[in-house]
Amino acid sequence: MRNHGIGSWTRRRSRKNPRRVALVHHDTRITYGQLHDRTVRLAHHLRHLGVRRGDRIAYLGPNHPAYLETMFATSLLGAVFVPLNTRLAEPELRQCLSDSGSLVLVHSPVFAAFADACGVIRRVSVDASYERALAGAETTEIDEHVSGDDLAMIMYTSGTTGRAKGAMLTHANVIWNCHNMLVDMDFASDEVTLLSAPLFHTACLNVACLPTLLKGGTVVLEETFSPSRTLDLIEEHAVTAMFGVPTMFQQIAAEERFDRADFSSMRFLMCGAAPVPLALIETYQQRGLILLQGYGMTEASAGIAVLDSEHAVAKVGSAGLPQFYTDVRVVDAAGRDTAPGERGELLVEGPSVIPGYWGLPAETLAAFTDGWLRSGDVAVRDDDGYLTIVDRIKDMIISGGENIYPAEVENALYQHSAVADCAVIGVPDEQWGEVGRAVVVRARGEAATAEDILSFLEGRLARYKIPKSVVFTDALPRSGVGKLLKPLIRKTYGTLSSSGTTA
């Protein structure tokens, strides 16, 4: 077999376990043998549409077996998969299609109107016509030469701080990331992984989905997230693993039947994409569940560090140790390695780190320092090497010459029972230059005042870290993967008059 990329996985797994269930989607169950057959048929159909080696194939739609069939079929042809964020606005989607030069758009029916107007001539709708195309396609094996250095996918970054960039993931990047996950997370061949976070999110795809399929487990695909349905699915399918963002796990914990739900099948819960409040980790620990915080980024094919279950309690709040084939450094502004306990920017190196951004040589050059990827995150490492992500460099507040890291303050705020969600931003101040402001969403039924919340922080944080004002709101804007949209929060709440201003 000349294909050494992820496109060969369905063939390799189907020859080992053809009757084992690979995917569950509503009432549909697809075995590995069927997944391979459907992938080969789709690859022939795409080839009939003119797809050749190196062409880009975009996918737009919620979680569905066709997402993975398209990804594997694209890779089988030596082409490049471009997963699109369904939560982007139409101009942003068009920019991703144009920037990538996608030849074909595979889409769910709900995006039919956009597909007709997007400018991509060759389109495949995942409806009855999709099934007819597969039924009539060839079934002969395809063995295009694909190496680890070939480009596997272009994953567009969230673009929350500007124009989205296309991170170029090679087959080797994806495969090495899976190896990291299999070593550090102990995925089993009988794993049943529930995925209701979107597959266009690099962590959902590369941290949870692909390692499960590589190991021969079963992936339960949900198109949308429902906390109540999640509890149903865990019991119905004896789910053993799940990936989600903190807001998802918060909503599950808020379900009335959370305390009596049957979690006996669950081995581990993977949580990432945003800082995990300590109070949330403790809530799951009380149910005997390990909520493992991971840290990663699209530019590292997802995984960088993970906190294993053995140290989840002793190192609570930590992002864990660097993954097996990943190396990190924490450096100061001069590029010198910091001592344990000292903060600095996290740099990353390893075989899962991307070679650069699609069509952006200047941005690629700026993203690396002597071959190390600059994360843009502030981190601290303890004496045992465990990493704690303190904040984004750009989010740091400098007040009277002191550095304030909003994530640290937000973690303290989450300890208050009245705080359901929060964000800390910097606002101008005549005396200190900049001070913190807490934007708070009250928990249901809570009526805490600004004074209540700020006084709660006394003794928990140094006084200069305590916000000088509080603004209450009904909801905070977040990205499709749960990250706080800090630029929008600053714009919306940074100039409002506040309640509960303190001296």
Order of alpha helices (4+ residues) and beta strands (2+ residues): alpha-beta-beta-alpha-beta-alpha-beta-alpha-beta-alpha-beta-alpha-beta-beta-alpha-beta-alpha-beta-alpha-beta-alpha-beta-alpha-beta-beta-beta-beta-beta-alpha-beta-beta-beta-beta-beta-alpha-beta-beta-alpha-beta-alpha
